[in-house]
């Protein structure tokens, strides 16, 4: 018997193929006359029922139907493979196409944006590192943007000038609370080098010195990610952290080749973790100004040419050495893992080798997500998912965007968070219960 998901995917693919033929074949010429009256009727009906169509539905109805199926049930590999390289650009309605598209692009989310009182009282700052694909950067920003939050975008200096200007245009579309690091201040970012950490520090300084928004937490993200939480869910989770930071712990005193050869002037245990972090405001101030932090940064910078991936050593070393006095530092060390929910690393959902990667594509040991992961996304407690590559399972990206928008729309209608969201999960984390 053909399963439900097989029937749905077969129907979807047939419709897409027919649409492609109609677009690219001369058959469309002959169909034009016979379908004109029908299209007029449909258009009139659509206009009359415009209010009944949720704004968050940015995809064609058959794409939404397929998306809902994948969100509820993981497809078998043979079906998933059919979506690997399928382009979805013609299936989307509101896309970024320069500043002239600003109004239409933002209207995917009802304007002006309605903000819950709890959200408005708890602004969040975002440091966003980007180097390509302004279209996806725009879609990421559209999902996380709120007028009371603060955003800093660092564009890799290696990126061409036209790309930088496109990002500046994008920031202007949203407002003054989206700031782009000036070309003069930006730096070339190279994986594994100090520059990965440095571009964050540039944004952190800009965000901390902003006089208009007194944000509570800073989250660092990049253009290859999408949120798993709505802004309201993020605020609720951050409050549940009880003023702790979210920083990964993966290894103590190692790896040895990552540790600077020079020793600092104070006792410290080097800890490996992740660059992805969620940092409370006074922790960011500590990072930028405290003598312990600045000395560690200096040691890491001295050896930046040795490809020691310092961004994975810095935050974790500060947070898991409580004797250094970093705000929110954890009093006890619990290695981040998936077996004990209290030690979960909730900043990011990221599949590293040798964990199973259903999409079969790894880049620097990181799984690139596909439609096989959509159902899993709906069950995860993490804040963001990393990562997605343009041209590889684009439908997965579209569906996750749709799911987040749908959750946000439901919050607007009901005035309640998603029933599946569990704020107690975050308050029970080890560091939430035991920190400076």
C-alpha positions as CSV (number, residue, x, y, z in Angstrom):
1,X,0.0,0.0,0.0
2,X,1.1,3.5,-0.7
3,X,1.5,5.5,2.5
4,X,-0.2,8.8,3.2
5,X,3.1,10.7,2.8
6,X,3.9,9.0,-0.5
7,X,0.5,10.0,-1.9
8,X,0.9,13.6,-0.8
9,X,4.4,13.9,-2.2
10,X,3.4,12.3,-5.5
11,X,0.5,14.7,-5.8
12,X,2.8,17.7,-5.0
13,X,5.4,16.6,-7.5
14,X,2.9,16.0,-10.3
15,X,1.4,19.5,-9.8
16,X,4.9,21.1,-9.8
17,X,5.7,19.2,-13.1
18,X,2.5,20.4,-14.7
19,X,3.1,23.9,-13.6
20,X,6.6,23.8,-15.1
21,X,5.3,22.5,-18.4
22,X,2.7,25.3,-18.5
23,X,5.4,27.9,-17.7
24,X,8.1,26.7,-20.1
25,X,6.1,25.2,-23.0
26,X,4.1,26.8,-25.8
27,X,1.1,25.0,-24.5
28,X,0.5,28.0,-22.3
29,X,-0.3,30.1,-25.3
30,X,-3.2,27.9,-26.2
31,X,-4.4,27.7,-22.7
32,X,-4.5,31.5,-22.2
33,X,-7.7,32.2,-24.0
34,X,-9.7,29.3,-22.5
35,X,-8.5,30.1,-19.0
36,X,-8.9,33.9,-18.9
37,X,-12.5,33.9,-17.7
38,X,-11.8,31.2,-15.1
39,X,-8.8,33.3,-13.8
40,X,-11.0,36.4,-13.6
41,X,-13.5,34.5,-11.4
42,X,-10.8,33.1,-9.2
43,X,-9.2,36.5,-8.9
44,X,-12.5,38.1,-7.9
45,X,-13.1,35.3,-5.4
46,X,-9.6,35.8,-3.9
47,X,-10.1,39.6,-3.6
48,X,-13.4,39.1,-1.8
49,X,-11.9,36.5,0.6
50,X,-8.6,38.2,1.1
51,X,-9.2,38.7,4.8
52,X,-9.7,35.0,5.2
53,X,-6.2,34.1,3.9
54,X,-3.6,34.2,6.7
55,X,-0.7,36.6,5.9
56,X,1.9,34.0,7.0
57,X,1.0,31.7,4.0
58,X,3.9,32.7,1.7
59,X,3.7,29.5,-0.3
60,X,1.2,28.0,-2.8
61,X,-1.5,25.8,-1.2
62,X,-0.1,22.5,-2.5
63,X,3.3,23.4,-1.1
64,X,1.7,24.2,2.3
65,X,-0.1,20.9,2.2
66,X,3.2,19.0,1.5
67,X,4.9,21.1,4.2
68,X,2.3,20.2,6.8
69,X,2.8,16.5,5.9
70,X,6.6,16.7,6.5
71,X,6.2,18.6,9.7
72,X,4.0,15.9,11.1
73,X,5.9,12.9,9.8
74,X,9.4,12.3,8.6
75,X,9.5,11.2,4.9
76,X,11.3,8.0,3.8
77,X,14.6,8.7,2.1
78,X,13.4,7.9,-1.5
79,X,10.7,10.6,-1.2
80,X,13.0,13.1,0.6
81,X,15.5,12.8,-2.2
82,X,13.0,14.2,-4.7
83,X,13.2,17.5,-2.9
84,X,17.0,17.7,-2.7
85,X,17.6,20.1,-5.6
86,X,14.1,21.2,-6.4
87,X,13.9,25.0,-6.7
88,X,11.1,26.6,-4.8
89,X,11.7,30.2,-5.7
90,X,8.7,30.4,-8.0
91,X,6.4,29.0,-5.3
92,X,6.9,31.9,-2.9
93,X,5.0,35.2,-3.0
94,X,6.8,37.8,-0.9
95,X,10.5,37.8,-1.6
96,X,13.2,40.3,-1.2
97,X,14.1,42.1,-4.4
98,X,15.8,45.3,-3.2
99,X,14.4,48.3,-1.4
100,X,11.5,48.6,-3.9
101,X,10.1,45.3,-2.6
102,X,10.3,46.4,1.1
103,X,6.6,47.0,1.7
104,X,5.4,43.8,0.1
105,X,8.2,41.8,1.6
106,X,7.4,42.8,5.2
107,X,3.6,42.3,4.8
108,X,4.2,38.6,5.2
109,X,3.9,39.5,8.8
110,X,1.0,41.8,9.7
111,X,2.0,45.4,9.8
112,X,2.4,47.1,12.1
113,X,3.8,44.2,14.1
114,X,1.7,43.4,17.2
115,X,3.9,42.9,20.2
116,X,2.9,41.2,23.5
117,X,3.5,43.4,26.5
118,X,5.8,40.8,28.0
119,X,7.9,40.9,24.8
120,X,8.1,44.7,24.7
121,X,9.4,44.8,28.3
122,X,12.2,42.3,27.4
123,X,14.1,43.5,24.4
124,X,16.7,41.1,22.8
125,X,19.9,42.0,20.9
126,X,21.1,40.0,17.9
127,X,24.6,39.9,16.4
128,X,24.3,38.6,12.8
129,X,27.4,37.6,10.8
130,X,26.8,37.3,7.0
131,X,28.8,37.1,3.8
132,X,26.4,36.0,1.0
133,X,22.8,35.6,-0.1
134,X,20.9,38.7,0.9
135,X,17.6,37.0,0.1
136,X,17.9,34.5,3.0
137,X,19.4,37.1,5.3
138,X,16.2,39.1,4.6
139,X,14.0,36.1,5.4
140,X,15.9,35.4,8.6
141,X,15.6,39.1,9.7
142,X,11.9,39.1,8.9
143,X,11.3,36.2,11.2
144,X,13.3,37.6,14.2
145,X,12.5,41.3,13.7
146,X,10.6,43.2,16.4
147,X,10.6,47.1,16.6
148,X,11.7,47.1,20.2
149,X,14.7,44.7,19.7
150,X,18.2,45.7,18.5
151,X,20.1,44.1,15.6
152,X,23.7,44.5,14.4
153,X,24.8,43.0,11.1
154,X,28.5,42.4,10.3
155,X,29.2,41.9,6.6
156,X,32.4,40.0,5.8
157,X,34.8,42.5,4.3
158,X,35.7,39.9,1.6
159,X,32.1,40.2,0.3
160,X,31.7,42.5,-2.7
161,X,30.6,46.1,-2.3
162,X,27.3,45.5,-4.1
163,X,26.4,42.9,-1.5
164,X,27.2,45.2,1.3
165,X,25.0,47.9,-0.2
166,X,22.2,45.4,-0.5
167,X,22.4,44.6,3.2
168,X,22.4,48.3,4.0
169,X,19.2,48.6,1.9
170,X,17.7,45.7,3.8
171,X,18.4,47.4,7.2
172,X,16.8,50.6,5.9
173,X,13.7,48.6,5.1
174,X,13.2,47.6,8.7
175,X,14.3,50.6,10.7
176,X,16.9,52.3,12.8
177,X,17.2,49.4,15.2
178,X,18.9,47.4,12.5
179,X,22.5,48.6,12.2
180,X,25.1,47.5,9.7
181,X,28.7,47.6,10.7
182,X,30.4,50.3,8.5
183,X,32.7,49.1,5.8
184,X,35.6,50.9,7.5
185,X,35.1,49.0,10.7
186,X,34.2,45.6,9.3
187,X,36.9,42.8,8.9
188,X,37.5,39.8,6.6
189,X,36.2,36.7,8.4
190,X,38.1,33.4,8.0
191,X,36.8,30.2,9.6
192,X,39.0,28.9,12.4
193,X,40.7,32.3,12.9
194,X,40.3,35.0,15.5
195,X,38.2,37.0,13.1
196,X,35.2,34.8,13.8
197,X,35.3,36.0,17.4
198,X,36.4,39.6,16.5
199,X,33.4,40.3,14.2
200,X,31.1,39.4,17.1
201,X,33.0,41.7,19.5
202,X,32.6,44.6,17.0
203,X,28.8,44.1,17.0
204,X,28.7,43.5,20.8
205,X,30.4,46.9,21.3
206,X,27.9,48.6,19.0
207,X,24.9,47.0,20.7
208,X,26.1,47.6,24.2
209,X,26.7,51.3,23.5
210,X,23.3,51.9,21.9
211,X,21.4,54.4,24.0
212,X,17.9,53.7,22.8
213,X,17.5,49.9,23.5
214,X,18.4,48.5,26.9
215,X,18.3,44.8,25.8
216,X,18.5,42.0,28.3
217,X,20.3,39.2,26.3
218,X,22.5,39.1,23.2
219,X,22.2,36.1,20.8
220,X,24.8,35.6,18.1
221,X,23.6,34.1,14.8
222,X,24.6,33.9,11.2
223,X,22.9,34.0,7.8
224,X,22.7,30.2,7.4
225,X,20.3,29.7,10.3
226,X,16.6,30.0,11.1
227,X,14.8,30.3,14.5
228,X,13.0,27.4,16.1
229,X,11.3,29.8,18.5
230,X,9.0,32.8,18.1
231,X,10.1,36.0,19.7
232,X,7.6,35.5,22.5
233,X,8.9,32.0,23.1
234,X,12.4,33.3,23.2
235,X,11.5,36.0,25.8
236,X,9.8,33.4,27.9
237,X,12.8,31.0,27.7
238,X,15.3,33.7,28.4
239,X,13.4,34.8,31.5
240,X,13.3,31.2,32.7
241,X,17.1,31.0,32.5
242,X,17.2,33.0,35.7
243,X,19.9,35.4,34.4
244,X,22.3,32.6,33.5
245,X,24.1,32.4,30.1
246,X,23.7,29.7,27.5
247,X,27.2,28.5,26.7
248,X,28.3,25.0,25.7
249,X,30.7,22.9,27.6
250,X,32.2,20.0,25.5
251,X,35.8,19.4,26.7
252,X,38.0,20.4,29.7
253,X,41.7,21.2,29.2
254,X,41.5,20.6,25.5
255,X,42.0,19.9,22.8
256,X,45.6,20.6,23.7
257,X,46.5,22.1,20.3
258,X,43.7,24.7,20.8
259,X,45.1,26.0,24.0
260,X,47.4,29.1,23.7
261,X,51.1,28.4,24.4
262,X,51.4,31.4,26.7
263,X,49.8,31.1,30.1
264,X,47.6,34.0,31.5
265,X,48.6,35.8,34.6
266,X,45.8,34.1,36.6
267,X,44.8,30.5,37.1
268,X,42.3,29.3,34.5
269,X,41.1,26.0,33.0
270,X,40.7,26.2,29.2
271,X,37.3,24.9,28.2
272,X,36.2,24.0,24.7
273,X,32.6,24.8,23.7
274,X,30.7,26.5,20.9
275,X,30.8,30.0,19.4
276,X,27.0,30.0,19.5
277,X,26.0,31.7,22.7
278,X,23.3,33.5,24.6
279,X,24.8,36.1,26.9
280,X,23.2,38.4,29.4
281,X,23.8,42.1,29.1
282,X,26.4,42.5,32.0
283,X,28.2,39.4,30.7
284,X,28.7,41.2,27.4
285,X,30.0,44.2,29.3
286,X,32.4,41.9,31.2
287,X,33.6,40.4,27.9
288,X,34.4,43.8,26.4
289,X,36.0,45.5,29.5
290,X,37.1,43.0,32.3
291,X,40.8,42.5,32.6
292,X,40.5,38.7,32.7
293,X,38.5,38.6,29.5
294,X,40.8,41.1,27.7
295,X,43.9,39.1,28.6
296,X,42.4,35.9,27.3
297,X,41.4,37.6,24.1
298,X,44.9,38.9,23.7
299,X,46.4,35.4,24.1
300,X,44.0,34.0,21.5
301,X,44.7,36.9,19.1
302,X,48.5,36.4,19.3
303,X,48.1,32.9,17.8
304,X,45.3,33.7,15.3
305,X,47.5,32.5,12.4
306,X,47.6,29.0,13.8
307,X,44.0,28.0,13.0
308,X,43.1,27.2,16.6
309,X,39.4,28.1,16.3
310,X,39.5,30.5,19.3
311,X,35.8,31.2,19.1
312,X,35.1,27.7,20.5
313,X,37.4,28.3,23.5
314,X,36.6,31.9,24.6
315,X,33.0,32.0,25.9
316,X,33.1,28.6,27.5
317,X,36.4,29.3,29.4
318,X,34.9,32.5,30.9
319,X,31.6,30.8,31.8
320,X,33.0,27.6,33.3
321,X,35.7,29.3,35.4
322,X,33.5,30.9,38.1
323,X,36.6,32.2,40.0
324,X,37.0,34.8,37.2
325,X,33.7,36.4,38.3
326,X,32.0,36.5,35.0
327,X,28.3,37.4,35.4
328,X,26.1,34.4,35.1
329,X,29.1,32.0,35.2
330,X,28.1,28.4,36.1
331,X,29.1,27.2,39.5
332,X,29.4,23.6,38.5
333,X,30.5,22.0,35.2
334,X,28.1,19.7,33.4
335,X,29.1,18.6,30.0
336,X,26.5,19.5,27.3
337,X,24.8,16.4,26.1
338,X,21.5,15.1,24.7
339,X,21.0,12.3,27.3
340,X,20.3,14.6,30.2
341,X,17.9,17.4,29.4
342,X,19.2,19.5,32.2
343,X,22.6,19.8,30.5
344,X,21.1,20.5,27.0
345,X,22.8,23.2,24.9
346,X,19.7,25.2,23.9
347,X,21.4,28.0,22.0
348,X,21.6,25.9,18.8
349,X,20.3,22.7,17.2
350,X,23.3,21.5,15.3
351,X,24.1,17.9,14.2
352,X,27.9,17.2,14.3
353,X,29.6,14.1,12.9
354,X,29.4,11.3,14.0
355,X,25.7,11.9,14.7
356,X,23.5,10.6,11.9
357,X,22.8,13.1,9.2
358,X,19.7,12.1,7.3
359,X,20.3,14.6,4.4
360,X,23.7,12.9,3.8
361,X,25.6,16.2,3.5
362,X,28.2,17.3,5.9
363,X,30.2,20.5,5.7
364,X,33.2,20.8,8.2
365,X,31.5,18.0,10.1
366,X,28.1,19.8,10.4
367,X,25.0,18.3,8.9
368,X,23.2,20.5,6.4
369,X,19.5,20.2,7.1
370,X,16.8,18.8,4.7
371,X,13.2,17.9,4.7
372,X,14.1,14.8,6.7
373,X,14.6,17.1,9.7
374,X,11.3,19.1,9.6
375,X,9.4,16.9,12.0
376,X,12.3,16.8,14.4
377,X,12.4,20.7,14.4
378,X,8.9,20.7,15.9
379,X,10.1,18.6,18.8
380,X,13.3,20.5,19.7
381,X,13.8,23.0,22.6
382,X,16.7,24.9,21.0
383,X,16.5,28.5,20.0
384,X,17.9,28.3,16.4
385,X,18.8,25.6,13.8
386,X,22.1,25.5,12.1
387,X,22.5,25.1,9.2
388,X,20.9,25.5,5.7
389,X,22.6,25.9,2.4
390,X,20.9,27.6,-0.6
391,X,20.2,25.1,-3.4
392,X,20.1,22.1,-1.1
393,X,16.7,21.1,0.2
394,X,15.3,24.6,-0.2
395,X,11.9,23.2,0.6
396,X,13.0,22.5,4.2
397,X,14.0,26.1,4.6
398,X,10.6,27.3,3.3
399,X,8.7,24.9,5.6
400,X,10.5,25.9,8.7
401,X,9.9,29.5,7.9
402,X,6.2,28.6,7.4
403,X,6.1,26.8,10.7
404,X,7.5,29.7,12.7
405,X,5.2,32.2,11.0
406,X,2.2,29.9,11.7
407,X,3.1,29.7,15.4
408,X,3.5,33.5,15.5
409,X,0.1,33.9,13.8
410,X,-1.5,31.6,16.4
411,X,0.0,33.7,19.2
412,X,-1.7,36.7,17.7
413,X,-5.1,35.0,17.4
414,X,-5.2,33.2,20.7
415,X,-3.0,35.4,22.9
416,X,-1.2,32.2,24.1
417,X,2.0,30.4,23.4
418,X,2.1,27.1,21.6
419,X,0.9,24.4,23.9
420,X,4.0,22.3,23.1
421,X,6.3,25.0,24.4
422,X,7.6,24.2,27.9
423,X,9.3,27.1,29.7
424,X,10.1,24.8,32.7
425,X,12.6,23.0,30.5
426,X,14.8,26.1,30.5
427,X,14.4,26.9,34.2
428,X,15.6,23.3,35.1
429,X,18.9,23.6,33.2
430,X,21.9,23.0,35.6
431,X,23.3,26.5,35.1
432,X,19.9,28.1,35.5
433,X,19.8,26.7,39.0
434,X,23.4,27.2,39.9
435,X,25.3,30.3,38.7
436,X,26.9,33.5,39.9
